[in-house]
Amino acid sequence: MISQKRKVIIVGAGMAGISATRKIYGQDGFDVKVLEASSRAGGRTHTTTVDGVPIELGATYIHGTKKNVIFDLGKKFGLISGKGKREAEWEEYTLSALLTNGESVPSDIVLKCYDKFSDLLDDIEPDASARSWASQYEDTYTYLANEYPKSLEKEKTTRKVLKEPYCNSLFEVFLHLQSVVEGEEDCKGVSILCPYVDLGGDPDAKFDDGYSYGFLVNKLLEDLPKDMILYGREVVSINTESNPTMVKCKNGDQFEADHVIVTVSLGVLKRRCLDENLLPNESSMFVPPLPVEKLKAIHSLGFGNIAKIVFQFDQEFTSKCKFKPLMILWRPEDKDDPVIKKKFPWVTSLFTVERISNSNFYETWFHGCTVAQVESATKEEIVEGLCYILEKVLKHPIPKPIDVHMHNWSSDPLFGGCYMVDLTTANTQINMSALEEPLTNNRVLFAGEATNQAHFATVHGAYLSGIREADRLIKICTS
Ligand SMILES: Cc1cc2nc3c(=O)[nH]c(=O)nc-3n(C[C@H](O)[C@H](O)[C@H](O)COP(=O)(O)OP(=O)(O)OC[C@H]3O[C@@H](n4cnc5c(N)ncnc54)[C@H](O)[C@@H]3O)c2cc1C
């Protein structure tokens, strides 16, 4: 039994902060406050509703449906019925794969080649026996680039593809799809021995039509007192040299805490804790500075960049456009198109366009260094670039999208990117567990997706990390 209430400050109201708060709030003996820098909860889950349609600007899928806490919560709150929408969508899946001169590649060939590609990815799951031979490769890129042609060679139907002029373009699209998952440039440097554990079931499940991550966040906040989360409180310093710990915000507010749970992204930790990234007049977020092992992990782990763009069309385009999704296979000569080179070079990294359910919204994803170009482009430039390439590929005029929806995750200082990527190679060993190690006799604890070694880069990983640290705190305080 705790005699005096322990003051707990949770930094960040993303999924990790929310789960930790709910868990601790449910216990006697704690006084919890959440300090959130922005004006909303949810962090990298971010839904905006346009014309009644919820649009995900951040997390979109639920990765795995077996024992996935997010899938289970979605079901509990009535946001998911059956198996999850994505699986149902794929049953009526029709794919168009078009070269940049408008020629089409048969979808059955594309899907066969994609099966080969994804089998290779399955082979490097942590528990697969193939992993021992896969580890001869430096990174995921070299593994895929070497093994994919060999796996096409094995079957008559796919062997023919090796001689097709589009063979490399197809590999480029598949590599793009995986690079969006990894958030890293063409999977280069991405660990082949990554400890991520797939949960099984549908890897890309979704909420039912009309529901989204935003609904889940609202449901999770319903049980918490409204004033528990203080918005507009960007934490600039966590000082454990004073006792109790002093937490200072940019707006001048200060809070005393017995324990602090830090849930900010790895991108924020990189910016606010590594000397070389601090802006003039900015000091480290932690006083005293973080221990060397933790700083090394923050420095060496990658924080991937992706951009998700949602285009809003009017009714007519929807009825004309049958593709779901459209794959764009770039012919090398079309990448040299002078208009593209001059006006929108990022367009050469546009590989897929997918319709969101039966709406007038279509989404596309970018990865790696193109993200900076996309985030700095204006909406008009983005629309012009999209129309230019789609008209070339589809060979007919298309109406202009009436709006573009996206969040600039990479340039937003409250995130600094999208999600953690493991860059461990034979030559770069990274102690990932150092990131979650508590500090100063458990006065500062760390949660957030990047601290979850088995499920980083996901919403369920973030949620579980919050529970993990809440449990740690409860155990310390009650034993
Ligand atoms: C574009 C995109 C697509 C994604 N797609 C998927 C997907 O399909 N499926 C999936 O499972 N995952 C996906 N993810 C990853 C998933 O969204 C994250 O792993 C998860 O939401 C991270 O939650 P978190 O609580 O760890 O961190 P965050 O959500 O980053 O929460 C941290 C909070 O801290 C706040 N903050 C930052 N600095 C401070 C400060 N100094 N003081 C106070 N508050 C601060 C931030 O505003 C934020 O609200 C995607 C992410 C992105 C960006």
The ligand as a MOL file (V3000), in Angstrom:
LIG
                    3D

  0  0  0     0  0            999 V3000
M  V30 BEGIN CTAB
M  V30 COUNTS 53 58 0 0 0
M  V30 BEGIN ATOM
M  V30 1 C 3.0820 7.9270 -41.9370 0
M  V30 2 C 3.1160 6.8230 -40.9000 0
M  V30 3 C 2.5170 5.6100 -41.1900 0
M  V30 4 C 2.5240 4.5950 -40.2270 0
M  V30 5 N 1.8670 3.4410 -40.5080 0
M  V30 6 C 1.6930 2.5210 -39.5350 0
M  V30 7 C 0.8060 1.4430 -39.7230 0
M  V30 8 O 0.1900 1.3150 -40.7880 0
M  V30 9 N 0.6490 0.5570 -38.6980 0
M  V30 10 C 1.3150 0.6870 -37.5220 0
M  V30 11 O 1.1360 -0.1610 -36.6190 0
M  V30 12 N 2.1420 1.7220 -37.2970 0
M  V30 13 C 2.3310 2.6520 -38.2640 0
M  V30 14 N 3.1130 3.7420 -38.0410 0
M  V30 15 C 3.8930 3.8080 -36.8010 0
M  V30 16 C 3.0220 4.1940 -35.6010 0
M  V30 17 O 2.2180 5.2870 -35.9390 0
M  V30 18 C 3.9320 4.5520 -34.4350 0
M  V30 19 O 4.8160 3.4670 -34.1750 0
M  V30 20 C 3.1740 4.8390 -33.1310 0
M  V30 21 O 2.0120 5.5880 -33.3530 0
M  V30 22 C 4.1290 5.5690 -32.1840 0
M  V30 23 O 3.4910 5.8830 -30.9600 0
M  V30 24 P 4.3540 6.4820 -29.7650 0
M  V30 25 O 3.4290 6.7290 -28.6540 0
M  V30 26 O 5.5360 5.6290 -29.5370 0
M  V30 27 O 4.9530 7.8480 -30.3080 0
M  V30 28 P 4.2210 9.1520 -30.8550 0
M  V30 29 O 2.9780 8.7870 -31.5440 0
M  V30 30 O 5.2620 9.9000 -31.6190 0
M  V30 31 O 3.8460 9.9440 -29.5190 0
M  V30 32 C 4.7320 10.8170 -28.8990 0
M  V30 33 C 3.9950 12.0810 -28.5060 0
M  V30 34 O 4.9260 12.9490 -27.8760 0
M  V30 35 C 4.6730 14.2820 -28.2690 0
M  V30 36 N 5.9140 15.0430 -28.0530 0
M  V30 37 C 7.0270 15.1060 -28.8270 0
M  V30 38 N 7.9610 15.8680 -28.2360 0
M  V30 39 C 7.4420 16.2910 -27.0510 0
M  V30 40 C 7.9380 17.0950 -25.9900 0
M  V30 41 N 9.1720 17.6100 -26.0090 0
M  V30 42 N 7.1230 17.3410 -24.9480 0
M  V30 43 C 5.8620 16.8280 -24.8830 0
M  V30 44 N 5.3510 16.0550 -25.8730 0
M  V30 45 C 6.1350 15.7760 -26.9370 0
M  V30 46 C 4.2500 14.1760 -29.7200 0
M  V30 47 O 3.4900 15.2880 -30.1100 0
M  V30 48 C 3.4340 12.8690 -29.6920 0
M  V30 49 O 2.0740 13.1330 -29.4670 0
M  V30 50 C 3.1390 4.7920 -38.9670 0
M  V30 51 C 3.7240 6.0170 -38.6770 0
M  V30 52 C 3.7150 7.0220 -39.6330 0
M  V30 53 C 4.3220 8.3500 -39.2890 0
M  V30 END ATOM
M  V30 BEGIN BOND
M  V30 1 1 1 2
M  V30 2 1 2 3
M  V30 3 2 2 52
M  V30 4 2 3 4
M  V30 5 1 4 5
M  V30 6 1 4 50
M  V30 7 2 5 6
M  V30 8 1 6 7
M  V30 9 1 6 13
M  V30 10 2 7 8
M  V30 11 1 7 9
M  V30 12 1 9 10
M  V30 13 2 10 11
M  V30 14 1 10 12
M  V30 15 2 12 13
M  V30 16 1 13 14
M  V30 17 1 14 15
M  V30 18 1 14 50
M  V30 19 1 15 16
M  V30 20 1 16 17
M  V30 21 1 16 18
M  V30 22 1 18 19
M  V30 23 1 18 20
M  V30 24 1 20 21
M  V30 25 1 20 22
M  V30 26 1 22 23
M  V30 27 1 23 24
M  V30 28 2 24 25
M  V30 29 1 24 26
M  V30 30 1 24 27
M  V30 31 1 27 28
M  V30 32 2 28 29
M  V30 33 1 28 30
M  V30 34 1 28 31
M  V30 35 1 31 32
M  V30 36 1 32 33
M  V30 37 1 33 34
M  V30 38 1 33 48
M  V30 39 1 34 35
M  V30 40 1 35 36
M  V30 41 1 35 46
M  V30 42 1 36 37
M  V30 43 1 36 45
M  V30 44 2 37 38
M  V30 45 1 38 39
M  V30 46 1 39 40
M  V30 47 2 39 45
M  V30 48 1 40 41
M  V30 49 2 40 42
M  V30 50 1 42 43
M  V30 51 2 43 44
M  V30 52 1 44 45
M  V30 53 1 46 47
M  V30 54 1 46 48
M  V30 55 1 48 49
M  V30 56 2 50 51
M  V30 57 1 51 52
M  V30 58 1 52 53
M  V30 END BOND
M  V30 END CTAB
M  END
